[in-house]
Amino acid sequence: MSNPVHVTESSFEAEVLKADLPVLADFWADWCAPCRMLAPVVDDLAREYAGRLKVAKVDVDENPRLAVDYGIMSIPTLALFKKGKLVDRFIGYMPDAQLKQKLETALNAGTITVGAN
Protein backbone atom coordinates (compact mmCIF):
# COMPACT_ATOMS: atom_id res chain seq x y z
CA MET A 1 0.00 0.00 0.00
CA SER A 2 1.56 3.24 -1.07
CA ASN A 3 -0.95 5.74 0.31
CA PRO A 4 -2.29 6.14 3.83
CA VAL A 5 -5.62 4.43 4.38
CA HIS A 6 -8.35 6.60 5.88
CA VAL A 7 -9.97 4.67 8.71
CA THR A 8 -13.19 5.20 10.60
CA GLU A 9 -14.65 3.84 13.80
CA SER A 10 -16.21 1.02 11.78
CA SER A 11 -13.02 0.09 9.87
CA PHE A 12 -10.40 0.70 12.60
CA GLU A 13 -10.39 -2.85 13.95
CA ALA A 14 -9.90 -4.45 10.52
CA GLU A 15 -7.45 -1.86 9.16
CA VAL A 16 -5.34 -1.23 12.28
CA LEU A 17 -5.89 -3.77 15.03
CA LYS A 18 -5.96 -6.83 12.74
CA ALA A 19 -3.30 -5.64 10.29
CA ASP A 20 -0.46 -8.01 9.49
CA LEU A 21 2.06 -5.15 9.44
CA PRO A 22 2.82 -2.60 12.15
CA VAL A 23 0.50 0.40 11.74
CA LEU A 24 1.33 4.06 12.21
CA ALA A 25 -1.99 5.81 12.86
CA ASP A 26 -2.11 9.56 12.34
CA PHE A 27 -4.80 11.13 14.54
CA TRP A 28 -5.53 14.52 12.94
CA ALA A 29 -8.15 17.13 12.02
CA ASP A 30 -8.64 19.52 9.08
CA TRP A 31 -8.45 22.66 11.24
CA CYS A 32 -5.13 21.66 12.87
CA ALA A 33 -2.16 23.54 11.35
CA PRO A 34 0.52 21.15 12.72
CA CYS A 35 -1.56 18.26 11.32
CA ARG A 36 -1.46 19.86 7.88
CA MET A 37 2.33 20.31 8.23
CA LEU A 38 2.73 16.64 9.12
CA ALA A 39 0.43 15.33 6.34
CA PRO A 40 3.07 15.27 3.55
CA VAL A 41 5.52 13.55 5.91
CA VAL A 42 2.90 10.89 6.67
CA ASP A 43 2.18 10.47 2.94
CA ASP A 44 5.91 10.02 2.25
CA LEU A 45 6.20 7.42 5.02
CA ALA A 46 3.34 5.43 3.51
CA ARG A 47 5.19 5.27 0.19
CA GLU A 48 8.69 4.74 1.61
CA TYR A 49 7.67 2.02 4.08
CA ALA A 50 5.19 0.19 1.83
CA GLY A 51 5.37 -3.51 2.67
CA ARG A 52 6.96 -2.86 6.07
CA LEU A 53 4.53 -0.44 7.70
CA LYS A 54 0.90 0.42 7.12
CA VAL A 55 -0.04 4.07 7.55
CA ALA A 56 -3.56 5.00 8.63
CA LYS A 57 -5.21 8.39 9.05
CA VAL A 58 -7.92 8.96 11.65
CA ASP A 59 -9.91 12.22 11.51
CA VAL A 60 -10.70 12.85 15.18
CA ASP A 61 -13.66 15.11 14.35
CA GLU A 62 -15.32 12.35 12.33
CA ASN A 63 -14.24 9.55 14.70
CA PRO A 64 -14.41 10.97 18.23
CA ARG A 65 -14.84 7.56 19.89
CA LEU A 66 -11.43 6.44 18.60
CA ALA A 67 -9.84 9.59 19.99
CA VAL A 68 -11.41 8.88 23.39
CA ASP A 69 -10.60 5.14 23.29
CA TYR A 70 -6.90 5.84 22.67
CA GLY A 71 -6.55 8.86 24.94
CA ILE A 72 -5.83 11.34 22.16
CA MET A 73 -5.80 14.71 23.93
CA SER A 74 -3.73 16.71 21.43
CA ILE A 75 -3.23 16.45 17.71
CA PRO A 76 -1.40 15.51 15.71
CA THR A 77 -0.70 12.31 17.54
CA LEU A 78 1.01 9.44 15.76
CA ALA A 79 0.30 6.10 17.38
CA LEU A 80 2.23 2.94 16.57
CA PHE A 81 0.35 -0.36 16.74
CA LYS A 82 1.90 -3.81 16.56
CA LYS A 83 -0.22 -6.95 16.48
CA GLY A 84 -3.29 -4.99 17.54
CA LYS A 85 -1.68 -3.27 20.50
CA LEU A 86 -0.81 0.39 20.94
CA VAL A 87 2.91 0.23 21.65
CA ASP A 88 3.93 3.87 21.49
CA ARG A 89 2.93 7.34 20.38
CA PHE A 90 4.17 10.82 20.05
CA ILE A 91 2.37 14.11 20.06
CA GLY A 92 2.97 17.10 17.82
CA TYR A 93 4.95 17.72 14.69
CA MET A 94 8.22 15.86 14.22
CA PRO A 95 10.62 16.48 11.32
CA ASP A 96 10.67 13.64 8.81
CA ALA A 97 14.32 12.72 9.37
CA GLN A 98 13.77 12.29 13.10
CA LEU A 99 10.56 10.33 12.55
CA LYS A 100 12.21 8.03 9.99
CA GLN A 101 15.12 7.36 12.33
CA LYS A 102 12.75 6.30 15.11
CA LEU A 103 10.69 4.16 12.75
CA GLU A 104 13.80 2.45 11.36
CA THR A 105 14.96 1.63 14.87
CA ALA A 106 11.53 0.28 15.79
CA LEU A 107 11.09 -1.77 12.63
CA ASN A 108 14.64 -3.16 12.45
CA ALA A 109 15.16 -3.92 16.10
CA GLY A 110 11.65 -5.12 16.77
CA THR A 111 11.47 -2.71 19.68
CA ILE A 112 9.50 0.48 19.77
CA THR A 113 11.24 3.79 20.32
CA VAL A 114 8.79 6.16 18.62
CA GLY A 115 7.42 8.62 21.12
CA ALA A 116 10.46 9.90 22.89
CA ASN A 117 9.84 13.56 22.17
C-alpha positions in Angstrom: 0.0 0.0 0.0 1.6 3.2 -1.1 -0.9 5.7 0.3 -2.3 6.1 3.8 -5.6 4.4 4.4 -8.4 6.6 5.9 -10.0 4.7 8.7 -13.2 5.2 10.6 -14.6 3.8 13.8 -16.2 1.0 11.8 -13.0 0.1 9.9 -10.4 0.7 12.6 -10.4 -2.8 13.9 -9.9 -4.5 10.5 -7.5 -1.9 9.2 -5.3 -1.2 12.3 -5.9 -3.8 15.0 -6.0 -6.8 12.7 -3.3 -5.6 10.3 -0.5 -8.0 9.5 2.1 -5.1 9.4 2.8 -2.6 12.1 0.5 0.4 11.7 1.3 4.1 12.2 -2.0 5.8 12.9 -2.1 9.6 12.3 -4.8 11.1 14.5 -5.5 14.5 12.9 -8.2 17.1 12.0 -8.6 19.5 9.1 -8.5 22.7 11.2 -5.1 21.7 12.9 -2.2 23.5 11.3 0.5 21.2 12.7 -1.6 18.3 11.3 -1.5 19.9 7.9 2.3 20.3 8.2 2.7 16.6 9.1 0.4 15.3 6.3 3.1 15.3 3.5 5.5 13.5 5.9 2.9 10.9 6.7 2.2 10.5 2.9 5.9 10.0 2.2 6.2 7.4 5.0 3.3 5.4 3.5 5.2 5.3 0.2 8.7 4.7 1.6 7.7 2.0 4.1 5.2 0.2 1.8 5.4 -3.5 2.7 7.0 -2.9 6.1 4.5 -0.4 7.7 0.9 0.4 7.1 0.0 4.1 7.6 -3.6 5.0 8.6 -5.2 8.4 9.1 -7.9 9.0 11.7 -9.9 12.2 11.5 -10.7 12.9 15.2 -13.7 15.1 14.4 -15.3 12.4 12.3 -14.2 9.6 14.7 -14.4 11.0 18.2 -14.8 7.6 19.9 -11.4 6.4 18.6 -9.8 9.6 20.0 -11.4 8.9 23.4 -10.6 5.1 23.3 -6.9 5.8 22.7 -6.5 8.9 24.9 -5.8 11.3 22.2 -5.8 14.7 23.9 -3.7 16.7 21.4 -3.2 16.5 17.7 -1.4 15.5 15.7 -0.7 12.3 17.5 1.0 9.4 15.8 0.3 6.1 17.4 2.2 2.9 16.6 0.3 -0.4 16.7 1.9 -3.8 16.6 -0.2 -6.9 16.5 -3.3 -5.0 17.5 -1.7 -3.3 20.5 -0.8 0.4 20.9 2.9 0.2 21.6 3.9 3.9 21.5 2.9 7.3 20.4 4.2 10.8 20.1 2.4 14.1 20.1 3.0 17.1 17.8 4.9 17.7 14.7 8.2 15.9 14.2 10.6 16.5 11.3 10.7 13.6 8.8 14.3 12.7 9.4 13.8 12.3 13.1 10.6 10.3 12.5 12.2 8.0 10.0 15.1 7.4 12.3 12.8 6.3 15.1 10.7 4.2 12.7 13.8 2.5 11.4 15.0 1.6 14.9 11.5 0.3 15.8 11.1 -1.8 12.6 14.6 -3.2 12.4 15.2 -3.9 16.1 11.7 -5.1 16.8 11.5 -2.7 19.7 9.5 0.5 19.8 11.2 3.8 20.3 8.8 6.2 18.6 7.4 8.6 21.1 10.5 9.9 22.9 9.8 13.6 22.2 
